[in-house]
Amino acid sequence: MNIHEYQAKELFAQFGVAVPKGVAVTSAAEFDDALAKIDTSGGIMVKSQIHAGGRGKGTFTDGFKGGVKFSPTKEKALENAKAMLGNTLVTAQTGDAGRKVQTIYFTEAANLGKRPDGRDDEYYLAILLDRATSFPVIVASTEGGMEIEHVAHHTPEKIFKVQVDPAVGLQAFQARQIAFSLGFSGDLFKQCVTLVTKLYQFYWEKDCAMVEVNPLLVTKEGKLLALDAKVSFDDNALFRHPDVVALRDLNEEDAKEIEASKFGLSYIALDGNIACLVNGAGLAMSTMDIIQHFGGSPANFLDVGGGATKDQVTAAFKIILGDANVKGILVNIFGGIMDCNVIATGIIEAVKETGLKLPLVVRLEGNNVEAGKATLAASGLTIVSGDSMADAAQKIVKLVNAK
Amino acid sequence: MSILVKEDTRILVQGITGDFGARHARLSLDYGSQVVAGVTPGKGGQVFEHAGKKVPIFNTVAEAAKQTGATVSAIFVPPPFAADAILECFDADLDLAVAITEGIPVRDMVRAKRAMAGRRTRLIGPNCPGIVTPGRGDKSSGGCRIGIAPGYIHLRGNVGVVSRSGTLTYEAVWQLTCRGKGQSTCVGIGGDPVNGTSHLDVIKLLNDDPETDAIIMIGEIGGNAEVEAARWIKAHCKKPVAGFIAGATAPAGRRMGHAGAVIGGAEDTAAAKIKIFEECGISVAATPSDMADALLRIWKG
């Protein structure tokens, strides 16, 4: 689960991680009050709150440029905030449709900028799981403010990593290693050790999937601040963090994916025209692959889980049919334990209930498969049966391309 | 022989009184597997009955193992308590813990995996279909079925199968069985980012198993476990290996974190993994329908 930057910073502050002071609001009527609560003497950052990166370089659909803007005065901040709120921001990560900005975050911008000694003042810090070792890893770099993938590709020597042994947690020497690797000394060194320690505590206690601070910034006054914050949580651990669940913003999630999750379906929309409905994540992924292999284009990932009940199949068909691009459906069920005849009956009822008119190819395999196929054939519906995954994929591609 | 489990392996089921655990305990008993104990804290002394078989229930794994000689646990405990169930298997010095549970918090698994270091217990999973060593009876009955795989699709033979995905494993197994090629042992290592046993661990076991003559390895996008296994296969594996990678059409960035790409590097994608498989001499299945045939192109059985 993802949260907004302002929510992440509120959590950071709770854990003692230094952030610029800020106020988030959802309506223009609150702008004045919000700006009155912070120190605007050194200018204000006006930040669109959406769950996607690249906001600063993004463009709104009405042509307004920049989803994150430094505003030297209150008046300019109001002007920028009004231009952003309710507007749709398109960034490198949102896709062409963009995301509607429903929250504006004002933060104090005093003392930002280059340090007096001219040294680069932006750093990178992230904590996530290293899958190779199954240990949390802290990633730090002196190259803040740019894409970490870019740094990793061009100057990998500027990325420093520390693996944290979960048996003992983050050790003081490891926090010092990070601070030394970033070139800090004196008071900034101490601030960095504290910040890394508290950030790790936050990552671990709140079951984060990833915490990313980019940039981590040194102000002109010599304070180390998390200027941006990107946080995601492990969905499996949400049951023990009701405070985190309360931060969920359904506006940022795909309505069809939310609907699907109510029926125990895992659904991800793609841009093709052949929908698929499959049991099991691996089989669902490879069903998409085989559609493409035979010249088609998958419209979605849809895993109905271990079973495939009539209610689930009906819900799945409704979600699939909500996508206007869909021109045909491939159902691929390996009914290892479940009775294929029960699944076939469910499919027929779902077709009748949804009034499905699109080409439908069903590939059933497993327990009592002959009875299942006979039930489909006797239904009087134009359901095409596939004998193998390859056969089924070729049939649906042919039917859709013939239209 | 086989790997990890044999027909006579004695199995205990943690969570045998829950719907999910009970259902699959019954299916394993029907298959002829030696389910000898159940564990549900607080229900010790009760008996799980199915088709005339009586399975005693114990409060603790240690007690169940001591009283019944069970050496392997099948874990069907709900996610919030599953890591605790896994740690209890380590404490009882079982040979093997097979965690079927889906949805265990990553932090719990990070701790459990760390606690596994230095212990004799091997963990398979979590979020996996389990292990099957097929039997020699009708529709492979009499084998050792631990987990949720359909037993009847198997056939006893000489192909080892390792996969993260349940249904893709069944797909591969069924293709083999339909072509008259049986399996030595099929292992689902699970789809979670932190798991107890890797592709490579299983490949090494299959390579050393005298009954296994050939291997199918099924992987997917994310992480570098398949790549690690492929490189080892090129250097050390004596047996023909076929492979398949799911996720060629998966949208980038949907499950990978932003900084995850730094850790995983460029070997995360299906295309990259397939290329490495080919370089390592693995016969790659172009589609999931082609898994058994990909093996039969390089192995006559």
Interface residues (C-beta under 8 A of the other chain):
Chain A: G53 Q93 A126 L128 L129 D130 R131 A132 S134 F135 P136 V137 V139 I148 E149 A152 I159 D165 P166 A167 W204 D207 A209 M210 E212 K230 S232 D234 N236 A237 F239 R240 I268 L270 V278 N279 G280 A281 G282 L283 M285 S286 T287 M288 D289 I290 I291 Q292 H293 P298 F301 G306 F334 G336 I337 E365 G366 N367 S388 M389 A390 D391 A393
Chain B: L27 P79 P80 G103 I104 P105 V106 R107 D108 M109 V110 R111 K113 R114 A115 I148 A149 P150 Y152 I153 S163 R164 S165 G166 T167 L168 T169 Y170 E171 W174 G191 P193 V194 I218 E220 I221 G222 G223 N224 A225 F244 A246 G247 A248 T249 A250 P251 G253 R254 G257 H258 A259 G260 A261 V262 I263 G264 A270 A286 T287 P288 S289 D290
